[in-house]
Amino acid sequence: MRFQGTVFFCTVLIVATVHCQKNKKEEDKKDEEFHCPEGQGNGNFADPATCRRFYQCVDGYPYLNRCPSGLHFDDISKFCTFKNEARCGPIATTPAPVTEPPTDLAERCDPANCELPYCFCSRDGTIIPGGLDPEDTPQMILMTFDGAINHNNFDHYQKIFAKDRLNPNNCPLKGTFFISHEYCNYNMVQSFAHDGHEIATETISLQKGLEDKGYEEWVGEMIGMREILKHFSNISRNEVVGMRAPYLKPGRNTQYKVLEDFGYIYDSSIGISPLKTPIWPYTLDYKIPHECKAGTCPTKSFPGVWELPLNAHYVESYEGGHCPYLDQCVLHNHDPEEVFEWLQEDFNRYYEQNRAPYMMPFHTNWFQIKELERGLAKFLDWAVTLPDVYFVTATQALTWMTDPKPLKALHNFEGWACNKRDNLPGPSCNNANKCALDFKPAESNFTTTRYLETCRECPNRYPWLGDAKGSGLYNDNYNPEKK
């Protein structure tokens, strides 16, 4: 019986092994059968079998990638995102309807008629402003953070801006925060603003489909968010001059008309497909100098409004894929040293070429994975040792671009001085008001509770579209700034 049992066990083991090998062969076969779409170039494409994976096509060869844990591949935006946001593919593309071209389209860059400080463009977007050579140009790093600031990320963000990390001019590192409203702690926002970091707006609701909405909807979302920051974080309207559209879906010409009318200086919503040479920020006097990845970029001219595009992050081997936000690249299997090396290679594409600003955009979820956070810390500790690298805000980057100074003049460059304290809010409160407020989402039939923390008095209701102060009256009316 013992012999028979052993035979039986071996038979089961052989069958199981054969079955596993068969499944693996079928999976490999399925992978091998994927062919990169003709005529669509390099890029990411949905796996027909599962939303958890996608193929990276490089020079016609498909590389299989898996999204980080908990994320799914969105076949419209072409990157990994949260499950409830992902549009699983493959999604068939339909040709755009043939329409008469508008007569007021922006023209191609004309460098002869586009001069700093009010206008900047180049034919392909790669030229350094001021005609400087790369070795005379500071390598700016723009660390940006999207969404609400709260207990999930506040301490992580503070670690980045540790006091022992300094720029070559001995000023602390600075970042830019694109704030959305829901679950935001405005006492914490005020803390970062008081420390000299830049506060910019995303939108109040982060609603999907905003790119197709009208002027009033964009005003309510953007200017309403700016009013909330003023009222609950004590940040002057004049200090909030930057904007980022939700999901990097710019609102065509409508969003940029709102930027222009309400005194914003820049937008940072346009993602760029992987390019060998990065693109510099530019003004929207002329046509954008690259492909519009989202398909909803402005087509008209908006003189003097700056665009800080999001160059795609990637390494030469395309290991990890490419992404506008760093947390959307597939780095979840890397240890901190490998994450550091990946960031270093990505950074060097800028540093060793045209020194376009190296933007590092993050969501909170990067900081939920210890290996990613430690890899980033190693990168920051390495970058601050470089004598020509400066961590600046988006507005500080534009301040330099409007009046480019060579590296040797930056130790006394007033635009990056750390003793400038004009218009900053006071320090955050030790005992901020913790407000539990009624909130009835537009799509629901019931009232829920939302929490808000601020140095100011608690409002009557949870602030929302049409009611930035939370008065409960919903009668906000915003007027464009006088020219």
N, C-alpha and C positions, 0 to 999 in steps of 0.2 A: 504493500500500500504506500509505503514511504517512497519507493521508486516511482510508482504511478503518480503520486502527488508532485514529485519533482518534475516528471515529464509534463504533467498538466501545467505546473507553474511556468516552466520554460516555454511551453506552447503559447500560454497567455502573453508572456513577455515578448516572444517573437512577434505575435500578432499585433501587440500594442506598439512595438517598435516599427513594424512595417506600416501600421496605420499612421504613426507620427511622421515617418518619412514621407508617406504619401501626401499627408496634409502639407508638409513643408514644401514638397515638390510642386504641389498645386499652387501654394502661395507664391513660390519662386516663379512658377510658370506665369501666374497672373501678373507678377511684377515685370517679367520679361516681355509680356504681351503689350505693355503700355508703350505707346509710340508718341513722341512729342508732336504736337499739332504743327502742321506745315504752315509756313508763312507768318507765324506768330512770335518768332525769335526766342530769346532766353526768357525764362520766367517761371512762376509757380503755377501748377495745374492740379486740380482735384484728383484724388484717387477714386476711381469709380466704385471701389469696393467698400470704402469706409471714410467717414468724415474726419477721423483722427489722423489721417495721413495725407500727404500730398507729394507730388513729384516736382523736383527742381530740374528744369530743362536747361542744359548748358551746351551750346553748340550741337543741338539735336540729340543729345544723350540724356535719358531720364535718370535722376538720382532720387531714390526713395527717402523721404523724411517723415518723421513722426512729430506731431505737435506736442509741446510740453504737457505734463499731466494736468487734466482738467480743461484743456483748451481744444478747440475744434477749428478746422480749416474753413475760412470764409472764401468761397469761390468768386465773390464779387470784388472784395478788397484785396484778395490774394495773400492773406497772412493768417496766422493762428490767432484766435480771439476767444472770448468766453462763449460757452455753448449756446446761451440764449441770444447771442448776437450773430452767431455764425450762420451763413446761408450755405448749406451743404450742396456740393456739386456732384458731377459736372453740371453747370448751368449753361444752357445753349445761349450763344450770343446772337443778337438780332441786329441787322444793319440799321443805322440811324436813318430816320425818314429824310428824304431829300427836301431841303427847304432853301428858300432864297437867302443868300448870305447877307447879314446885316451890313449896312453902309457905314457904320461907325466903329468897325473893328480896329483894334490897336495895330499900328504899323510895326515893322521890324525895327530893331534898335538902330538909331542913327547917332553914333558916338560924337559926331561933330556938333550936334545940337543937344547933347545930354551931358551937362557938366555938374560936378559936385559944387556945393553941398546939397543941391536940391534934386538932382537927377543922377542915376547911375545905371548903366547897362553895358553889355558887350554882346557881340553876335552870338557867342555860344555860352555865355554866362561864366566863363572860367578865368577872366582877366582880373588881376589884382588891382584894386582901386589906387589911384594916385600914380600909377605906372611904376610902383615899387618892385624891386626884385624879391624873390621868395626869401632870401637870406636876410633881407632888411625888414621883413614883414612879421609881426607877432602872430604866433599860432594861437588863436582864440579858441577856447572850449566853452560851449554854451550848454550848461546842464539845465534841462527843463523837466518839469514835473506836472503831469496832467491830473485833474480831478480834485476831490475834496482833500483837505488836510485834517487829520483827526488822529486818534490814539493808535490807529493801525500803522501809521507811517511817520508821525512827528519825530520820535526818537531816532528812527533810521535816517531821516533827512538831516537831523542835527549832527549825527556822527560824520556825515559827509563833509560838513563845513566846520570840522574841528579846528580849534584855534592854532594848532601847530602846523596846519597846512596854509602856506602863504604863497602869494604871487611874487614874481621877481621884484616888484616895487614894495614888497613887505606889507601889502594889503591883503585882507582875508579873501578867500574864494567866495564868489557870489553866484547865485542861481536865479532862475525865473520860474515862477509858479503860475500855471494857467488854471484858475480856480473854477470849479463847478460847485453848485450850491448844496445839493442834498447830502446830508450827513457831514457837513463841513463844520469845523470848530473855529469860530472867528476869533477867539482869543489866541489860538495858535497861529492863525494867519497874521494877526497883528504882531506877534512875536517875531516872525520872519521879516515882516515889513520894517519893524523897528531896527532889526539888525542890518538893514540895507539891501536885502534881497528884493528882487522885482516881483510885484504882484500884477498879473495880467488876467484877462477873463477868458474862460471857456464859455459856457452858457449856464443858465439856471437849471434847466431840466434835462440836458443832454438828450433831448428827444431825437429819435431817428427821423430821417426824411426832411430835416430842416433845410437841406440844400434846395428843396423844391418849394419852399414857403416864400411868402411875400415880404415886403419891406417892413411892415408893422410887426410881423412875427420875429424878424431878426432884431429889430429895435427892442422889443420886449425881452428877448433872451439875453442880448449883449449888454444893452444899457441898463436893463434891470439888474443884471449881475454886478455891474459897476456900482449901481446905487446901493445894493446890499453890502458890498465891500466898504463903501463910504460910511454907511450907517452903523454896521456891526463890527467893523475892524478899524474904523477911524482913518481910513486911507483916502487921501484927497483924490478927487476925480482926475486932476491934472497929472497924477502919478500913474494912473492906469491907462496906458497908451498902447497896449498890445493885445492881440486876440488870437485864439485858435479855435477852429470849427470842430464840432464833435465828429469823431471817427475820421478825421482828416477829409471831410467832404465839404469843400468850400461852397458857399452859396451863390455861385456864378457871379453875375454883376451886382446882384442885390446886396449881398453881404458887404461888398467893397464900397458900395454907395453909402451904406450905414457907417462904415469906418471913416469915409471921407467927411460925411456930414457931421459926425459927432466927435471929431478931433482926435481920432486914433492916429498913431504914427506908423504902426506896422501890423501885419498879419503874419502868422506862421502856421499855415494850414495845408500847404501844397507839398505832397510827397513826390519824390523823383525816383524813377526806376534806376537800377544799378548802372553807374557810369564810371569809366576808368578815371576821369578827372572830375573832382567835385565842383558843384556850382556855388558861386558867391551869392549873397543876398543882392537884390536889385530893386529898383523902383518900378512901379507899374505905369510909367509914362508910355512904355512900349509893350509890345507883345512879349509874353514870357518866353525865355530862350531855350525851352526844353519841352518835352512831351508832357501833356497834362494827364497824369496817371489816374486821377479820380474822375476825369471827364466833366468836372463841374467848376473849372477854373474861370477867372474873369476873362472876357474877350475884349472889353472896352479899355480905354486908357483912363487911369486914375493917377494923374500927375502928383508926384511927391509922396505917394503911399508906398511904403516899403514892403517887400515880401522876403521873409526869412524861410526859404524852403527846407524841407527835411530830406537831405540826401540819404539814399539807401545805405544801410550798414551791411557789409559783407566782407568776407576774406576771399583771396584769389581762388581757392579750391571750392568755394561756395559751401564749405562745411558749415552747417548751421543755418543755411538759407540766407535770404536777405530780408530786411525789415526796415520800416521807418522808425518804429519804437524798438529800443534795444530788447525789451522783454518779449518781443514777438519773434525774435530769432530763436532757433532751437538749440539752446545751450544747456539744457537741463541735465545732461549726462556728464558734464565737464566738472573737474575739480577746480578749486580757485586758481591754481597756476595756469590751467588751460584757458579759463575765462580771461585771465589777465593777458595771456598771449594772443587770444582772439581780439580783444579790444585794442591791444598794441598794434597788431597788423592792420586793423581797420583804421586806426588813427594815423598810422604812417602814410597811408594813401594821401592824406591831406598834408601832413607835415613835410613829406619829401617831394611834394609837387607844388601846388599853387597856394597852399596855406589858407584855403577857404575855411571859415569857421567850422569847427568840429562840433556839431550839435549832438548832445547825448540826451534824447528824450526817454522818459521813464513813466510807467504807471506804478502803482503801489506793489503789484504782484512780483516785480523784480526782487523786492526786499523781503519777500516771504520765503525765499530760497537762500539758505545760508551760503552755499557755494558761490552763487552769483554775487551776493553782497560782499563776500570776502575777496572775490576776484576783482570787483570794482575798487575795493579799498587798496588792493595792490597796485592797480592801474593809477589811482589818484596819487599814491605815495611816490610812484615812479615819475608821473607827469610833473609834479611840483619840483622835481630836481632839474628840470630842463630850463635853461636861462631865458628862453624866448617863448614860453607857454604861459598864457594868462587865462584864468577862469573868470569870465565876466558875464554880466546879464545881457539879455538881448538888446536893451537900450544902450548899454555901454559899448557893445559891438558896433551899433549903428553910429554912435557918437564918434568912434574912431574912423569909421568908413566915410563919414561926411567930411572929415579933416584928417586924412591919413598921415600918421607920424611914423618915421622909421624907428626901429627898435631902440636905438641909442637915446631917443628923446622920450621914452615912455616912463622913465623913473620919475619925471616931473610932469607927466601928462595929466592936466587938470580933470579931464573927463573920467579918469580912473582913480582919482585920489580918494583915499579912505577917510579923509576928515570932512567930507561933504555930508552934512546932516540936514539939509534943507527939506522941509515938507514931510519928514518922516513922522509916523504916529508915535505916541508915547509907548513905553514898555507894556507888555501884557500884564494882566491882573493876576495877583497871587490867589485871589478868591473871586474868580469870574462868576457871573450869574449863569447857572445851569437851568435852562428853560425847557420844560416839557410842554409842547404846543400841539393844538389840534391841527390836523392836516387832512384834507379830503382830495386825493388825487383826482384829476379830471376824468379818468376812465373808470373810477370806482363809485359805488353807491353808498359807501360807508366812510366814516371818519376814523383816522388812525392817529397815532402820536409820533411826532418827530422831536428830536432833541437839538438844541442850539446852545452854544456857549459863547458868551460875549462879555466885554467890559461894560457895555451899555445895559440899560434896563431891558427886561424881557418884553417882547412885543405881545400884542393880543392874540395873534395867530401866527402860524408858521409862514414866513415870507415866501412869496411865490410870484409867478407871472402876474403882472398887473398890480401887485401889492408888495413892493420891495421892502417896505418898512414893517409889514405884518400888522397893519392897522385893522385889517378885516374889511376895508372899504373897496378894495380892488378898483381904484380910480387913478392909477399912475398915468401920467401924460408927459412924454419926453420930447423936448424941442431941440432940433439941431442947433449946434453952436453957431453963433453969428460970425460971419466971415470978416 
